[in-house]
Amino acid sequence: MSKRCELTGVGPLNGNTVSHANNHSRRRWLPNLRKKRIFLPDENRWVTLRVTANVLKTLTKKGMASVKKMRARVERSQG
């Protein structure tokens, strides 16, 4: 299973870990993914999604209308 948000498409980033002695070694920053069941009232069903913690905050603030917009945007970019 990929480490990618199902709503926004956010995935791992990469870069360097820099020590105090300025030694560089490669590393990855993984997204803060959470598995969450979300109820879609217009479809009258529960959906289980793997989303980032940042998306959960957005859903709390903006509501379920933002879910469909995010899903459509990701499907356009992947399709």
Secondary structure as the mmCIF struct_conf table of DSSP 4:
data_model
#
loop_
_struct_conf.conf_type_id
_struct_conf.id
_struct_conf.beg_label_comp_id
_struct_conf.beg_label_asym_id
_struct_conf.beg_label_seq_id
_struct_conf.end_label_comp_id
_struct_conf.end_label_asym_id
_struct_conf.end_label_seq_id
BEND BEND1 LYS A 3 LYS A 3
TURN_TY1_P TURN_TY1_P1 GLU A 6 THR A 8
STRN STRN1 LEU A 13 VAL A 18
TURN_TY1_P TURN_TY1_P2 HIS A 20 ALA A 21
STRN STRN2 HIS A 24 TRP A 29
STRN STRN3 LEU A 33 LEU A 40
TURN_TY1_P TURN_TY1_P3 PRO A 41 ASN A 44
STRN STRN4 ARG A 45 THR A 52
HELX_RH_AL_P HELX_RH_AL_P1 ALA A 53 LYS A 62
TURN_TY1_P TURN_TY1_P4 MET A 64 MET A 64
HELX_RH_AL_P HELX_RH_AL_P2 ALA A 65 GLN A 78
#
